[in-house]
Amino acid sequence: AGQNDDFAGRVVVDVSRLRPNSEYDVYLPLRLYRNTYVKQPRGVIHLRLRVEWHNEKKAVMSYLKLPQKTKQLGNAVTLNCADLKAFRNVVLTVQGKDVPGRWKQLVQKGVQREMKLYKTVMQTTMKEQMKSIVLWVHPTTSFPIFLAWMHCVYSNSLHYVPVYFILGIIIILVENYQTFAMNRNTNAGFIPITIPEMMKALILGGPNSSYIQPISIMPQAEIAKSLTKSEDELDQAALTD
């Protein structure tokens, strides 16, 4: 192979989100850039991964460790390259084609599209969230907000508004985490390691402990059945009321 081989693409696997004692068989799309999305397809790569943890507590604690410190580079991660081609491959794999410090019109357009998408998502999310609060779609969120509003009206003061605003954001974030990160009906079993599991592994974990469970995939038919069952139960409860 020559030194100027074409760069096929790169993928990123977040190992910290993988569950131990689980085998992942995935197809991931290749990307040219790290921070810029390009519609042109680059193909896919087939990966089979498996993570084994012999000590859950040490595995969780390992994320708190810094790389080994050197006099020349401090805590920077270093990688020895045998030749110029190996160095080029490492740079393309880590950075993609958008090497920091180089300006490209394609990168600028990608950032502009990303900012427009953020604006659209924020507007839609805030609109839906306000509607769900007003219509009491999620009583666990609407009821605390109603109590905070009543308290401000009763005290005839706005001094508590910043505190209640922050508490409201925390309640919404916790509810979203419960709905999208820990509910198997939502993510079909592809659940990353949850906060309760990490706390149990950190406090009670050790050699051969199993507080972090392997991945458990729910077939699509079972997901549809469970969702249909939930809707039928709600309809039945509405008729009973």
Secondary structure as UniProt FT lines:
FT   TURN            3..4
FT   HELIX           15..17
FT   TURN            20..21
FT   STRAND          22..29
FT   STRAND          44..51
FT   HELIX           56..61
FT   HELIX           62..64
FT   TURN            71..73
FT   HELIX           84..95
FT   TURN            100..101
FT   HELIX           105..134
FT   TURN            135..136
FT   HELIX           139..155
FT   TURN            159..160
FT   HELIX           161..176
FT   HELIX           177..181
FT   HELIX           184..187
FT   TURN            188..189
FT   HELIX           195..204
FT   HELIX           220..240
//
